[in-house]
Amino acid sequence: MNIHEALDGKPVISSRLRPTPVNAKLYLYVALSNTLLHQGIFILYLIDLGFSAFEVSVLQALLFVSVSVASVPVGLLVDRIGARAAAALGQVIIATILFSQVFGPSSFWFFLILFFAHGVGLTFRDNSELVILYETAERSGQGAETAFPVLRSRCTAIRAATVSIAIIIGGFIQPFSWTLVYVISGTAAALAGVLATVLLPAPSAAAEKAAGKGDTDDEVAVSRWQVLESMGGGWALLLVVSSLMHGTLTPFLIFSQTILKDQSVSTPAIAVTMAGVYTLGVIAPLLAPRAMRRFPTMFLAGSTLTLLTAGLILASLGVGPITIAVVLIAASVPEVTAIALDFSIQDEMPADNRGTLTGVVTLLESTVIGAAYLGFGAVAVALGSTGSAGAFAALPFLALLIVVVAWLVKPAMVRKLDTDGESDETIHHDSVVETKL
């Protein structure tokens, strides 16, 4: 739906931006579920247990494999039991895994099981939260196209701020006890799971109807396959662009520390840069609602992909200050575009199949990210860390090329995806748009 069409014929009401009780509970859940003190230092814990760098990389790769494998089955279950129950189940699984890492055996095979199960828990949590955000926005009374960017951006900012603070706390506690770090993280995850039914909004009427309908498994499978086929080229285009963008960003921001070190950037400067990455991860998402009101989704995507392509090529020149600037841009601008893409992808989904289709989205994105990790690592071995940045520019360039080709072949389809950002002066003034999120 066009954000401006939603306002046509409706009175324009002035209101300050303020949280409702329902959304305040949602924000509290997001903060609690991301109070993970181990997150920034868990690799150090694995090394302390005696795992080699190769074994650590295998565990990380298995995590993404698990997310890929679990995405569609978890999506089917989200549609069956409801997103709120699925989010609670995901948190309980994560909590169990965290406790098991410090109280269970420290064998590599045991940790393989734990990391695979952790991926399943993350899939339950993340897929359910995205469904809940869209359904909450849809029932806000303002329309999903107005409410979703605000909810999504605020939850992203709260998540980034909570993780940043939790990592700092974990770093200070770790010298005293790894067990305490993991017990606090696991307790927070368990508490989020227990309180999910209190803090998270109830399922929508469509979701409850879907969970209770009496179709046979074969009929449901055929129906969902038909739904997926009917989503069309526009939805597929959004999904591919989003996957390639995430497949570029996730490994690049992880490997950026190595790239900067390879370019003789001092450790304090790298630390400051990483602090900037987390800070921008809090601030940048808050700009998404304003950006989505002013610019079309595909314009944001094309601009971001162009910046990423040019930035990675510049990072391959080996000039430390330039690479620092590229890393900071990569940590900010794409966060805005990701929210716009998330809304456009979710907005095309029928309500009673939202969990399943979100699983399909997660499947493709996690597969691309996992493959990109392996590709980035292989290129880094062959060309060095600095050279790998330039080679990796092929991913965003490919996504940009797909957008351009789609525009040339089916301009009407791309224009349909672009309608969110049509110029409308009224929507540009925060003082005249009712927002009670």
C-alpha positions in Angstrom: 0.0 0.0 0.0 1.2 3.5 -0.8 1.9 5.5 2.3 0.3 8.5 0.7 -2.8 6.6 -0.4 -3.3 5.7 3.2 -3.7 9.3 4.1 -6.0 10.3 1.2 -9.3 11.5 2.5 -8.4 11.1 6.1 -8.1 14.0 8.6 -4.5 14.9 9.4 -4.0 14.9 13.1 -1.1 16.4 15.0 0.5 14.3 17.8 3.8 13.9 19.5 5.7 10.8 19.1 5.1 8.7 22.2 5.0 5.0 23.0 1.7 3.1 23.7 1.7 0.5 26.5 1.6 -2.4 24.0 4.7 -1.1 22.1 6.5 -0.2 25.4 6.2 -3.9 26.4 7.5 -4.9 22.9 10.5 -2.7 23.4 11.1 -4.1 26.8 11.0 -7.7 25.4 13.6 -6.7 22.7 15.9 -5.3 25.3 15.6 -8.3 27.5 16.1 -10.8 24.7 19.3 -9.0 23.7 20.9 -8.8 27.1 23.6 -11.2 26.0 26.9 -10.5 27.8 28.7 -13.3 25.9 27.9 -12.1 22.4 31.0 -10.0 21.7 33.5 -12.4 23.4 32.1 -15.9 22.9 34.9 -16.8 20.4 37.4 -16.1 23.2 35.5 -18.5 25.4 35.6 -21.2 22.7 39.4 -20.7 22.3 39.8 -20.8 26.1 38.1 -24.2 26.0 40.8 -25.4 23.7 39.0 -25.2 20.3 41.2 -24.4 17.3 40.5 -21.5 15.0 39.3 -24.1 12.4 36.9 -25.7 14.9 35.5 -22.3 15.8 34.9 -21.5 12.1 33.2 -24.8 11.7 30.9 -24.0 14.6 30.0 -20.6 13.2 29.4 -22.1 9.7 27.1 -24.7 11.3 25.1 -22.0 13.0 24.2 -20.5 9.5 23.6 -24.0 8.1 21.2 -24.6 11.0 19.3 -21.3 10.4 19.0 -22.2 6.7 17.8 -25.7 7.4 15.3 -24.6 10.1 13.9 -21.5 8.4 11.0 -23.0 6.4 10.0 -25.7 9.0 10.1 -23.0 11.7 8.0 -20.7 9.5 5.4 -23.4 9.1 5.3 -23.9 12.9 5.0 -20.1 13.5 1.9 -20.1 11.3 0.5 -23.1 13.3 1.2 -22.1 16.9 1.4 -18.3 16.5 4.4 -15.9 16.5 4.2 -15.1 20.2 4.4 -18.8 21.3 7.2 -19.4 18.7 9.2 -16.4 20.1 8.9 -17.8 23.6 10.0 -21.2 22.4 13.0 -19.7 20.7 14.1 -17.8 23.8 13.9 -21.0 25.9 16.0 -22.9 23.4 18.6 -20.1 23.4 18.7 -20.0 27.2 19.1 -23.8 27.4 22.0 -23.6 24.9 23.8 -20.9 26.9 23.5 -22.8 30.2 24.7 -26.0 28.5 27.9 -24.3 27.2 29.2 -23.7 30.7 27.6 -26.7 32.6 27.9 -29.4 29.9 30.9 -31.2 28.5 33.4 -29.1 26.5 33.9 -31.6 23.7 33.7 -30.4 20.1 31.0 -32.8 19.1 28.8 -31.6 22.0 29.3 -28.0 20.9 28.4 -29.0 17.3 25.0 -30.1 18.7 24.7 -26.9 20.7 25.5 -24.6 17.9 23.0 -26.4 15.5 20.3 -26.1 18.2 21.3 -22.5 18.8 20.6 -21.7 15.1 17.1 -23.3 15.5 16.4 -21.1 18.5 17.6 -18.0 16.7 15.3 -18.8 13.8 12.3 -19.1 16.1 13.2 -15.8 17.8 14.0 -13.7 14.7 11.3 -14.9 12.4 8.6 -14.6 15.1 9.8 -11.1 16.0 9.5 -9.9 12.4 6.0 -11.3 12.1 5.0 -9.7 15.4 6.4 -6.3 14.4 4.4 -6.3 11.1 1.2 -7.5 12.8 1.6 -4.9 15.5 2.1 -2.1 13.0 -0.9 -3.4 10.9 -3.2 -3.1 14.0 -1.9 0.3 15.1 -4.7 2.2 13.5 -2.2 4.1 11.3 -1.5 1.5 8.7 1.5 -0.8 8.5 3.2 1.5 5.9 3.3 4.3 8.6 3.8 2.3 11.8 6.2 -0.5 10.7 9.2 1.7 9.9 8.9 3.4 13.3 8.5 0.1 15.2 11.2 -1.6 13.2 13.7 1.2 13.5 13.2 1.6 17.2 13.5 -2.1 17.9 16.7 -2.2 15.9 18.1 0.7 17.8 17.1 -0.8 21.1 18.7 -4.1 20.1 21.9 -2.5 19.1 22.1 -0.3 22.2 21.4 -3.3 24.5 23.9 -5.5 22.8 26.6 -2.8 23.0 26.0 -2.3 26.7 25.8 -6.0 27.3 29.2 -6.6 25.5 30.9 -4.0 27.7 29.5 -5.5 30.9 30.5 -9.0 29.7 34.0 -7.8 29.0 34.3 -6.5 32.6 32.8 -9.6 34.2 34.7 -12.1 32.1 38.1 -11.8 34.0 36.2 -13.0 37.1 34.1 -15.8 35.6 33.1 -17.1 32.2 30.3 -19.0 34.0 28.8 -15.8 35.3 28.8 -14.2 31.9 26.9 -17.1 30.4 24.5 -17.6 33.3 23.5 -13.9 33.1 23.0 -14.2 29.4 21.0 -17.4 29.7 18.9 -16.1 32.5 17.9 -13.0 30.5 17.0 -15.2 27.5 14.9 -17.5 29.7 13.2 -14.6 31.3 12.4 -13.1 27.9 10.9 -16.5 27.0 8.8 -16.7 30.1 7.5 -13.1 29.8 7.0 -13.3 26.0 3.3 -14.1 26.4 2.9 -11.0 28.7 5.1 -8.6 26.8 4.4 -9.5 23.2 1.1 -8.6 21.5 -1.5 -11.3 21.0 -1.7 -13.0 17.6 -3.8 -11.3 14.9 -7.2 -12.6 14.0 -5.8 -13.9 10.7 -3.0 -15.8 12.5 -5.4 -17.4 15.0 -7.7 -18.4 12.1 -4.7 -20.0 10.2 -3.6 -21.8 13.4 -7.0 -23.3 13.9 -8.1 -24.2 10.4 -8.7 -27.9 9.7 -7.1 -28.4 6.2 -5.2 -31.5 5.6 -1.4 -31.4 5.5 -1.4 -32.0 1.7 -3.9 -29.2 1.1 -1.9 -26.8 3.3 1.3 -27.7 1.5 -0.3 -27.1 -2.0 -1.8 -23.9 -0.8 1.4 -22.5 0.5 3.3 -23.5 -2.6 0.7 -21.7 -4.7 1.0 -18.7 -2.5 4.8 -18.7 -2.9 4.4 -19.0 -6.7 1.9 -16.1 -6.8 4.1 -13.7 -4.9 5.5 -12.5 -8.3 8.7 -11.1 -9.7 8.6 -7.9 -7.6 8.7 -9.8 -4.3 11.5 -12.1 -5.6 13.5 -9.0 -6.7 13.2 -7.5 -3.2 14.3 -10.8 -1.7 17.3 -11.2 -3.9 18.5 -7.6 -3.4 18.0 -7.9 0.4 19.9 -11.2 0.5 22.9 -10.0 -1.5 23.1 -6.8 0.6 23.2 -8.7 3.8 25.6 -11.2 2.3 27.9 -8.3 1.7 27.6 -6.5 5.0 27.7 -9.3 7.5 31.1 -10.8 6.6 32.6 -7.4 5.6 31.9 -5.8 9.0 33.2 -9.0 10.8 36.4 -9.1 8.7 36.9 -5.3 8.7 39.0 -5.6 11.9 41.4 -7.8 10.0 41.4 -5.5 7.0 42.2 -2.5 9.1 45.0 -4.3 10.9 46.4 -5.3 7.5 46.4 -1.7 6.5 48.5 -0.7 9.6 45.7 0.9 11.5 46.5 1.0 15.2 44.5 -1.2 17.6 43.1 1.8 19.5 41.9 3.3 16.2 40.3 -0.1 15.3 38.6 -0.2 18.7 37.2 3.4 18.2 36.0 2.4 14.7 34.2 -0.6 16.1 32.6 1.6 18.8 31.5 3.8 16.0 29.9 0.8 14.2 27.8 0.0 17.3 26.9 3.6 17.8 25.7 4.0 14.2 23.8 0.8 14.6 21.8 2.5 17.3 21.3 5.9 15.5 21.0 5.0 11.8 17.8 2.8 12.1 16.0 5.8 13.6 16.4 7.6 10.3 14.5 4.9 8.4 10.9 6.3 8.8 12.0 9.7 7.5 14.0 8.2 4.6 11.1 6.0 3.6 8.7 8.9 3.5 11.0 10.8 1.2 12.6 8.2 -1.1 11.3 5.1 -2.9 12.4 1.7 -1.7 14.2 0.8 -4.9 16.0 4.2 -4.9 17.3 3.5 -1.4 18.3 0.0 -2.4 20.1 1.2 -5.6 21.9 4.0 -3.8 23.0 1.7 -1.0 24.3 -0.9 -3.4 26.2 1.8 -5.3 27.8 3.1 -2.1 28.8 -0.5 -1.0 30.3 -1.3 -4.4 32.3 1.9 -4.5 33.3 1.7 -0.8 34.6 -1.9 -1.1 36.7 -0.9 -4.1 38.1 2.1 -2.2 38.8 -0.1 0.8 40.9 -2.4 -1.4 43.3 0.6 -2.1 45.0 -0.1 1.3 44.5 3.4 2.8 43.5 3.0 6.4 41.5 6.3 6.9 39.5 5.6 3.7 38.7 2.1 4.9 37.6 3.4 8.3 35.2 5.8 6.5 33.9 2.9 4.3 33.3 0.7 7.4 31.3 3.5 9.1 29.2 4.1 6.0 28.6 0.3 5.7 27.4 0.3 9.4 24.9 3.1 8.9 23.3 3.6 5.4 22.4 -0.1 4.8 20.6 -0.2 8.2 18.0 2.3 6.8 17.7 0.4 3.5 17.3 -2.9 5.3 14.2 -1.6 7.2 12.7 -0.3 3.9 13.3 -3.7 2.3 11.9 -5.6 5.3 8.7 -3.6 5.1 8.3 -4.1 1.4 8.9 -7.8 1.7 6.5 -8.3 4.6 3.8 -6.1 3.1 3.5 -8.4 0.1 2.8 -11.5 2.3 -0.7 -12.8 3.0 -1.3 -12.8 6.8 -2.1 -16.5 7.1 1.2 -17.5 5.5 3.4 -14.8 6.9 5.5 -17.2 9.1 6.2 -19.6 6.3 7.2 -16.9 3.8 9.3 -15.2 6.5 11.0 -18.6 6.8 11.7 -18.6 3.0 13.2 -15.1 3.3 15.4 -16.3 6.2 16.4 -19.4 4.3 17.7 -17.4 1.3 19.4 -14.7 3.4 21.2 -17.1 5.7 22.3 -19.3 2.8 23.8 -16.2 1.0 25.4 -15.0 4.2 26.9 -18.4 5.0 28.3 -18.8 1.4 29.6 -15.2 1.6 31.5 -16.0 4.8 33.2 -18.9 3.1 33.8 -16.9 -0.1 35.3 -13.9 1.8 37.6 -16.2 3.8 38.8 -18.0 0.7 39.4 -14.7 -1.2 41.2 -13.3 1.8 43.6 -16.3 1.8 44.2 -15.9 -1.9 44.4 -12.1 -2.2 45.0 -10.9 1.4 42.5 -9.1 3.6 42.8 -5.8 1.7 42.4 -7.4 -1.7 39.4 -9.4 -0.6 37.4 -6.2 0.0 37.7 -5.2 -3.7 36.9 -8.7 -4.9 33.8 -8.8 -2.6 32.5 -5.6 -4.3 31.1 -8.2 -6.9 28.2 -9.0 -4.6 26.6 -5.5 -4.3 27.4 -4.9 -7.9 25.6 -8.0 -8.9 22.5 -6.9 -6.8 22.7 -3.4 -8.4 22.9 -5.0 -11.9 19.8 -7.1 -11.1 17.9 -3.9 -10.1 19.0 -2.1 -13.3 18.1 -5.0 -15.6 14.7 -5.4 -13.8 14.1 -1.7 -14.4 14.9 -2.0 -18.1 13.0 -5.2 -18.7 9.9 -4.6 -16.4 9.9 -0.9 -15.5 6.2 -1.1 -14.4 7.1 -3.7 -11.8 9.9 -1.7 -10.3 7.8 1.5 -10.3 5.2 -0.4 -8.3 7.9 -1.2 -5.7 8.9 2.5 -5.8 5.6 4.0 -4.9 6.3 4.2 -1.2 8.5 7.3 -1.6 6.4 9.4 -3.9 6.7 13.1 -3.2 4.0 14.4 -0.9 4.7 17.5 1.1 2.2 16.8 3.8 3.9 13.6 4.9 7.2 15.4 5.3 6.2 17.3 8.4 6.4 15.3 11.6 4.1 17.7 13.3 1.1 16.8 11.1 1.3 13.1 11.0 -0.3 11.1 13.8 2.2 8.7 15.3 1.6 7.1 18.7 4.2 4.4 18.6 
